[in-house]
């Protein structure tokens, strides 16, 4: 955050350097470099961040001049940093600015590429910037890519990578790095930066390891969570501890701001580029590209000849090579066994208990873990986007990166446009600001261009929020509102325009001890209305709710009729699908052939095994993939979902005598259902559950299970039905009512307390109720009750898992 107030300056001299400290403003450090650089002694790298001859008396690293590809570079100035307060430094450019943008050879990796015309720089290398991001939902990645585009416009050689994809050993050689990271859960780093996080916080790293690094840290968070931007703050402090130089204070973007995170990001980026260009000015004669200059796409799409070939095998398909452990790059295609609605038909909220078969997956999990699911776009959305962009969904292509990056592992090569739009690109999401910035580069209609440019500016964010974010308008609907611009979009920019579909996480609601080779999840289907005519639907929950495993047996005539109809429709639309044509030909030539069973042949042997066509015309085509490519995935016999398992935030005690107190209203009860099944199978008692919902008769999930556990003496259950009486009752009220029981379990039996559910108000209300219990039953003061709760959290006896 930046403040316009300016306090009195207090100059302080130290040697030849003058430092001025300002309250609310950064530390300003100016040092006149020597006119002649000292000769650098030969240096031999010994380990990460330590070189022979560079160690000072304190065991750290001495400042040294950087090796250069051209003329010698003036040595870096000594920087005195204050790790306890936000700050940034501005160093005046050297006397010879043309020497200031020479970098060590290690700054230019094999994946680096200069944007724009390389000849503009002559024989000299362009300035280099590395942008590293840690992103869970895609927001931090989108911001990092936005910084990358801004760098390209400033003729800066830039790389944008996920933190765990980057070789952290090379960090000591990077001249300038921007870190963009979000915070997940209760102050945890995102999944794609956890390895980097563990490495950076090794105690064995020398204090001066990153003394040659200029950096900036931008955090993306939500102030409704207790540990707001915790990861960015901690990363910022750690980089300073390792000797890095921060160009400006850590940026703390807040999703709760009226204008969203851009209210902080925009001024932060403006300040960053001011500092960066002061340190690394461009050579004379090189100008910044204007905002209306269309940057090259990240990938080029090369269409293949329309020849009949076997469809590509997607990672995780049943016919793909087996993997040791399923992951995001190679998910397991789990068969859906059941999809049961657990709320009454008259209830407004549709909640599903879905069960998957994971036999043969090698997946293991315990109570508190989560399952990651890769959703798919609705077929009608794919069809609408193809209509708007005039795309043939059956066309096959391969991607060619333009910047040395790799093709996403989840995307098969070759691939059909239908596969790209249905399984990979998030075409139905609410577009971010970058979406409009890119569209503006294509706009030829004056009115459309003016509006798109406005949406892409900081001044137009209120208008963008009213047009797009508040009504939750999707990217497809935006394209329909800008027909002239949409008409000139090219397929090469699809992967720049739309983000990748992010996997969704669900708390596992079952135990392997109770349900071997099975995973069960409790899913609340997201559906709501805005001012737009069409209801808004959650991508993953709506897709999962639509899956119907009872349709796994399809009658022969039904499949044949649908296949023929779809083929005729696509032919009329001049969309020649090689798969449809082959299915149509075979079915018309063999009208007696039947179709799909549940994996077994019928006694009359007129069924085909699920997953493969069992006749010569289709020697190795997977039926599921083939029908999906033909737009007939609903006929593919088995319903499968790509998924994998990862560790969750809840850890239950291994000691059989330790009681557990669980507070889980609504779908927050899912991890506690898994814990209760696991503890019951292990013959563990001392289980207390607080469950809350609206009505006992409409949304009392898993009621029969809780009652059976109660009868068996395995569970003590307290329920809060908020709408069944005139005065609303919530789980926090029940916690206060059971103060005596809870204090005895916590104080005398070392019980563990768990909270799971919506992050808005419930977790804080339950925490306040627990502190009230400590005061009422333990006689503690308010500060002491707060301290006890903090102590329980530090020791792992108080854990929360919340989501928004």
N, C-alpha and C positions, 0 to 999 in steps of 0.2 A: 504494500500500500504506500502511496505517496502523499505527502502532506505539503500544502502550499505555504504553511507558516515557516518563517525563517527566524531562528534565534541569533543572538549575538555571536560573532566569530571570536574564537580564542586561538590565535596562531601559536604554534608550539614548534620550536626549532630543535632538530636533532641531527647533528652533523651537517651534511649538505642538503638534507631533505627537509622540506617544510610540510607539516601536516596540519590541516585545519579540521576541527571537529565541530559538527553542527548537530544540535538537537533536532530530531525528526528527519534530518537529512543525512546522507551518507558521509563516510569518512572520505575526504578528498586528499589524495596523496600525489604530490608532484616531485619528481626527482630529475635533475639534469644528468643525462648519461655522459660518461666520459667521451671525449672526442675520438679516442683510439681504443678499440676493443682489446682486452688482454688476450694473450695467447692461451688457448685452451690446452690443458694437458691431456695426453691420451687417456681414454676412459674405457674400462672394461666392465660390462654389465655383469653383476653377480646374482641378483635376484630382483624381484618386483620392487622397484622404487629405490634401489641402493646400488651405487657404483663406487668402485675403488677411487680414492682420491677426492670424493665428494662429501665425506662425512665430516661434520663439524664437531666441536667439543661436546655437544649435547647428544650426539648419536644420530642426529637428523641429517638432512642433506643441505649442502650449501647451494646457493643460487649460482647457476652456471649459464653461460650463453648458449643459445641453441645452435646446433650445426645447421648449415645453410646449403641450399642447392646452387646459390649464386654468390653474390658478394657477401662479405661477412655482415652479420646482423648485430646491431648494438645490443649489449647484454641487458637482460631483464633487471629492473630495479628492485631493490629490496622492498618488500611489502610487509608492513606491520598490521596484522589483522586482529580484530577484537572478536573472539568466538562467542561472546556472551550477548551480543546485540546485533540486530540486522544492520547491514552496511553494504555499500558497494564502493568500488574504487574507480576513479577516473585518472588515467595516466595520460599526460599530454603526449601527442605524437612526437616521435624523434625528429631531429632537425632535418633529416633526409627521409621524406615519407616514402620514397620509392624502395627503400630498404626495409621498410617495416612490414611488408607482407611476404617476406621470404620465410619458408617453413622447412622443417626437417623432412627428409625423404619419407620417414615413417608416417608422416601425416597424410600421405596420399596412398591409400590402400588400392588394391586391384579392383575393388568395386566402386571406386570413386569416379565420377565423371563431371566435367565442367558443364554447367548449363549454358545454353546459348551458343554463340559462335566462339570457339576456342581461339580463333585467330585474333580476337579483340584484345587478347592479353599478350600478343606477341609470343616470344619464346619463354616468357616467365610463367610460373604456375599461378593459378588463381588462389585467392584466399580459401581456407578450408574450415569447415564447420561440421561437427558431429552432433546430431540430435538423437538422444536416447530416451526412450519412453517406457514406462510401466503402466499398462492399461488393463482394466478388467472388463469394462463395458464398451470400450472403444472411444470414449471422449478424449482421454489423454493421447491416444494414437492420432485422432483427428487433429488435435492441437499441434502435435509434433509435426505432422505432415503439412500443416499450415505454416509453421516456422520454416520448414524445408522449402516451400514455395516462395516465401518471402526472401529466403536466402538466394534462391535461383534468380529472382528479379534483381537482386543486388550483386549479381555475378559472382556469388560465393560458391565454391565447390562444396557440396553438402551431401551428407549421408544421413538417412533416417532409419534407425533400427530399434527393435525391441531390446531391452536391456539384457535379457537372457540369450539373445541371438548374437550379442556382441562379445568378442574375446576380450575380457576385462584385463588381460595381461598387457594389452596394447594401450591402455588408458594413460600410462605414463608418457607416451609419445604424442598424445593429442594436444594441439595448441589451444583449441577452443571447443567446449562441449556445453550443450544445453540439456539439462535433465528435466523431463516432463513426467510427473508421476501422480497417480491417484492413491487414495487410501481405501482399503476394503475392510469389511467386518469391524472389529474393534481395534483399529490402528494397525492392521496387517498390510504388507505390501501386496500388490497384484501378483497373480500367478506367473506372469512373464517377466518378473524381475526378482524372484525369490532367490535364485542362485547367485545373482549379482549382489543381492542384499547380504547374503551369508558371507560372501567373499569379502566385501568391503568392510564388514564389521569384525574381521579377524583381529584379535589382539596382537598378533605377531607382525602386523604391517607397520613399517617405520613411520615415525611422525611426519617426516618430510617427503613421503613417497610421491605426492602429487604437486611438488613445488613448482613444476613447469606448466601447470594446467591453469588456464583461465576458464571459469565455469559460471553458469547461472542455473538456478533451480526454480522451477515453476510447479506449484502443487495445485491439484484439482480436488476439491472436497465438498462436503456438505456440512454446514454448521449445525444441523439438527442432530448430528452424531457427537458423542462426547469427545472423541479424539479427532477433532477437526484438523485435516491435513497433517496428521501425525507423521506420515512417511516422509513428506517433503521437508518438514522441519528437522527431522532427525537426519535425513540425508544431507541437508545443508550443513548442519553442525559437524557431521563426520567428514565431509569434504574439507572443511576448514581445518579440522584436526590433522588431516593428512597433508596439509600445506597448500591446498589449492587456493587460488585467488578468486573471490566472488566479485563479479562485475557489478552486481547490484543486489539488493536484499531479496530474500526468497519471496516469490509471489504466491499468495494464498487466495486462489480463486474459490468462490463460494457459489454453489448451485442454488442456494436459497436467496441470493440477491435478486432484486426486482428485475434486473436485466440479465440475470444468469451469470455464469463465470466470465463472460466477455467483459463485464464491468471492471474486472481486475486484469484480465489478460491483455486487453488493448493497450492501456497505459504502460503495463509492464514490458510488453514487446517494443513499444516505442522507445522506452528508456534503454532497453537492451541494445537495440540497433544503434542508438546514439553512442553508447559506450564501446560497442564492438567496432564501429567505423572509426572512432577516435583512436583505437589501438591498432587496427588493421585497415588503414585507408586504401581505397582502390587506386590503381595507377592512373596517371593523367590520361585523359581522353576516353576513359571507360565510364559509361553512364549507367544509371539504374534503369531497368526495364519498367515501362509504365504498367499500371494495373490492367489496362485493356489488352496487353500483349498476351496471347494464348501460349502457355507453356506446353512443351511436348508431353505426350502421355507417358505413363510409366511402362506400359506394355503396348506392343503392336499385335493386332489380331491377324493371323494368316489363315484364311479359309482353305480347307482341303477340298479336293474334287469330290463330287457327290457319288461316291462308289459305295457299294454294299460291303461293309466290313463288320466284323464283330464289334459290339459296343465296348467302350473302354471299361476296364474294371476299376471301380472306385475303391479307395482305401477303406477297408472294413467290410466290403461286400462279402456275402457268404462264400463266393468262389475265389476271393482273393487269398493270397498266401497268409497263413495264420501268423499272428504276432504274439510275442511273449506276454506282453501286458498292453491292453488297449489304452490309447491316449488320444489327444485331440487330433493328431495327424493320422492316426489309425484307430478310429473308434470301432467298437464291436457292434455289429448289427443284431440287436436283441429282438427276439420275436415277442410281440404283444400277446399275452395270454388272456388278460381280462381288462376291461375298462368299465368300471362300475360307478355310477353316480351315487354319492353317499349323502346327498341332501335331498329333501323332499321335492317332488316335482313342482310344487307350488312355491318353493322358496326362490327368491330372486337370484341367489348365488348358486352357480353350478360348480360343485366340487367333486372331483373324480379320484377314485382309488385305482391306480393303474399298476398292473403287474407285468414284469418282463421276465423272459426266460434267458438266463445268462450261462447256461450249461456250456462248457468248453471254452469259456472266455478267459479263464485263469484270473478272474477278478476276485479280490477279497476285500472285505470291509467290516467295520465294526460300528456300533451305535455312535452316532454323531458325525459320520462321514456323509458326503454328498455325491450325487450322481449328476454328471454333466450330459446334457442332451443337445444335439444339433437339430434345430427345427428346419422346416421347409416352408417356402412361400406357397400361398394358395394358388392352385392352377388358374383361377380366374384372374389373379393379379399378374401372373406370368403372361397370360394371353393378352391382357390389356396393355402391358408394356410393349409386347411385340407388335401390337397394332399401332401404338403411338410412334414407335421408332421404325416401323416397317421392317421388322426382323423376321427371318425364317427360323423358327425355333429348332428345326431339324439340322441346320447347317453345322458342320463340324469344323473345328479350328484348333490351332495351337497358338500359344502365347510366346512372344519374343520380348524379353525385357529390354528396355532402352537405356537403363542406368546401371546395368550389371547386377541387378537384384535377381533373386531366384523366383521361380514360379511357385505360388502357394502349394504346399503339399496336399491340401485337401482337394485341390482341383486336378482331376485326371487330365492327362495329355495323351492323345487328343481329347477334345471335349465338345459337346453340343451346346448351342446357345441355350436350349431348354435346361440343361443341367446347370449351366452357369447361373441362370436367372432363378431357378427353383431351389437350388441347394447351396449356393455360395454367396450371392449378392443380396444385401438386405434392401430389397426394392420397395418394401411397404413400410419402412421406418419413417419417422418424422425427420426430414432433412435438417442438417446443421447449416451453419452459416457458410461453410466452405462449399456446399452444394450450389448456393446461389452465386458465389464468387466465380466458380467454374462456368456455370450457365451464362453468366454475363459475357464471358469471352466469346460465346457463340452467337449472341443475340445480334440480329440484323434489323429487327423492327425497333423503331425508336422508342415507342412507349414501353415495350417489354424490356428493352435494355435499361431504360431509366429506372424502372422498378427493381430489376435484378441488381443493378449497381447499388441502389439504395439499401437493399436487404444485405448486401455484402459489406456495408460500412458500419463503423461504430455508431454513427448518428442514426442509422436506420434500424437499430435493434428493437426499439419499441414497436415499430411497424411490423417487423418480422415476427415478434412475439405474438402480436395480435392476429396476424395472418396465418401463421404456421404452428407455433408452439401451443398456444392456448386451445385452439380447436383440434389439435393433434392431426393436422393435415399431412398426408403421406407424400412421399416423393413422387409417386405415380400421379396423384391428384395435382401436384404442383406442375408437373410436365404437361398435364392436360390444360392447365390454366395459361400456359405459355406456348401455344401451338406453333408459332413461327420459329421460336428458338428450338423447340423440340424437333422440328422438321429437319434442321441442319446438324443435329448431333451426329457424331460418328461413333461407330462401335468401338474404336480404339480407346475411347475415353470412358467406357462403362466402368472399369475398375477404379478410375479416379473419381467418378461421379458418385457411385454407391459404395458404402462400406461393406466389409465382409460380415456375414451373419455371425453374431457372437453366440457361443453356446450358453444355454441357460442352466443354472444349478438348482437342484431340488434336494432337500434333506431326505435321506433314505428313511423310509417309514417301516422297515422290516429288518429282521435279523436272519443271518444265514443259519443260525442254530434252530430257528423255528421254521424257516422256509429255505431249504437248501437249493442252490442254483436259481434263486429268484431275487428280484429287486422290486420293491413296491414303493410307490411315491403317492403323495397326497397333493393334488393339483387343483388350485382354485382358478377357474376359467375367467380370464380377464375380458370383460365386455362392458362398455359404457357408451353414453351418448354425449355429443357436443352439439354445437349449433349446425354442424354438417349433417346432411340427410342420412348418410350411411353410418351405422354404428361402428365405433372403434373397437377393435379386437386385439388382444395380445397374440403375438405371432406364435409362440411356442405352446401356450396353454390351449389356444383354439385348435391348433393342429393336433395336439395330443387328444383333445376331447373328440375330435372328428374320427380318429382311428377306431375301426370296429373289427375286432378279431373274429366276430361271428360270421363275417363275409368271406372267410378263408375258403369255403367251398362254393364254387361258382358253377352254375348249371352250364352245360355245353351250349345250348342255344343262346343263353344270355350273353356269354362271352363272344360268341360268333356274331350275334346281332350288333353288340356294341362295337366290336372291332370293325365290322363292315361300315357301320354308320360313321365312326370317327374317321376312317380312311376316306370315305366319300366327302365328308365335311372338309377335311384338310385339303383334299384334291381341289374342291371348289374354291378354296382360299389360296390356291396356287402354292400350298405348302406341301411339298413332296417329301414325306417322311419315309426314309428307306426301311425302317422297322415296320411301319404300318403296311407298306406295300408288300413286304414279305409275309407278314401275318395274314393279310387279306388273300394273297395268292394261295398259301398253303391251306387255309380254311375253306376257300371256295373249291379247291381241288379235292379236299378230303372232308366232306361235310359230316362224315360219321365220327370224326375225331372229337374226343371230349377234352376237357381242360384240366382243371386244377383240383387237387385234393389236399389234405393236410399232411402230405408227405408220404402217404401210403397209396398203393394202387387199389382200385376197387376190385371185387371178385371177377368182374367182367373184363378187367384189364383195359378199361377204356379211359383211364385217367393218366395224367402225366405227373411225375414227381415235381414237387414244388422246387423252384430254383433252376431247373433246366428243361429245355425242350428235348424230348426223347425220340427224335427222329432225325434222319440225315440232313434234312434241310436246315436244321439249326444245330450244327455239330457241337458248339461250345458256348452258345449264347445264354447268359443267365436270364431266366424268364422275368425275374423282378426288375432287373436293369432294362431289359428290352421293352417291357410294357411301360416302364416309367419314361423311357425315351420316346415312346409313342403316345404319351399323354394318357395312358390307361393304367396308372399305378394302382387305382382302386380295384383293378381286376387281378392283381398280381398274387392272389392266393394267400400268402402270408403277409402279415403286417409287421414290418420291422422298423426299429428306431435306432439310429447310431448314437451310442453312448459310451461313457467310461466313468470310472470312479476316482475320486480324489479325497484326501483327508479333509475333514471339516474342522470347525472351530470348537466343537464340544468334545471333551474327554471325560469319560466316566471312570470312577475309581475301580481299581483292580481288587482292592480289599473287600472280601465278601461281607464283612461286618459294617461297612460304612454305609449309612443311609443316604438316600438322594431325595432332594426336594425339587420338583419340576413344576414350572409355571409355563403353560403353553396354551394360550387361547387360540381358537381358530386352527388354521393349518400349522401353527407353531407347535402343535402337539406331535407332528410327524417324527422328529428325532426321538421324542420320548416314547413313542410307540415302539420304535426299534430298541430303545434301551430297556423297556419293560419286557419285551419278548426275550431279549438276551439275558436279562437278570432272572427272569422266571425259569428259563432253560437251565441256568446255573444254580437254581435253588437259592436265590438271594432275596431276602426280605428287606424291610425298611424303605419301601417305595411310597412316596407321597406325591400325588399329582393334583395340581390345580388346573382345571380346564374351564374355559369360558366360550360361550357362543351366544347367539341371539335367542334361540328358542329350543327348548328340550325336544319338541316334536318335529323340528324342521332341519336343524343342522347340528345335532349331537353326534359327531363323528365317532365311529367305532364303539358305540354304546354297549353292544353285546359283549365285546372283548373286555371292557372295563368291568362290567358286572361279573363276568366269569372270574376275573382276577380277584375281585373283591370277595367273592364267595370262597375262593381258595385261600384267602388270607395273604395274598401276595401284593395287595395294593390298598392304600388309603386314598380315597378319591373325594375331592371337593369340587363342586360344579357351580358356575355362575351363569345363569340365563338372563341376559341383560334386558330382554324385551318381554319376559313372561309376567312381569308385575309392573305396577305403576312407577315405582322408583327403580332406576337402573342399578344393577348390581354387576360389578366387574371383579376380575380375579384379585386385584389389589385390595378390595374390601374383604375378601375371604382370607387373604394373608393376615390382615390386621385381626380378624376374628379368631384366627388360630395361633395367636401370639404365644400362648403357653407351650403348645406342641412344638412349634418351630424353634423357640428358644432352647428347649430341652434337647432337640435333635442337633442344633448347631453348637451350643455351648458345651454339652455333656457327651455327645456322641460323634462329634466332628463331622457332621453331615455336610454334603456338598449341595450347593444351590445352583439351579439352572433356570434361565429365562430364554424363551424362543418365541418369535412372532414379529409382528409389525413394529417398525422402529419409531413410529410417530410419537405416541404418548405412553404406551403401555410399559416399556422397560423402565423409564424414569419413575412412573407411578409405583411400580412394584418395588423398585429400589428404595423409594421413600417409605413404602409400607414396611420394608424390612428394617429400616433404621428406626421406625416407630416401634417395632417389636423389640429391638435392642434397648430402647429407652424404657419401654413399659415393663418388660420382664427382667432386663438386666440392670436396670437402674443407671444406665449410662447417660451422659450429657449428649447434646446434639453433636458437638465436635468429636466426642469419643465414639459415638455411633457411626459417624462418617468414617473415622479412622479404622474402626473394626471392619466395615464393609470393604474399604480399600485393602486392608490386610488379607481378607478372605479372597479378594480378587487376585492379589499378587501371589498367593499360595495356590491358586487354582481351585479354590473351594467355592468361588462365585464366578460363574461363566455365563455369557450371554451370546446369543446368535440371533441377529435381527436383520430385517430387510425392509426396503421401502417400496 
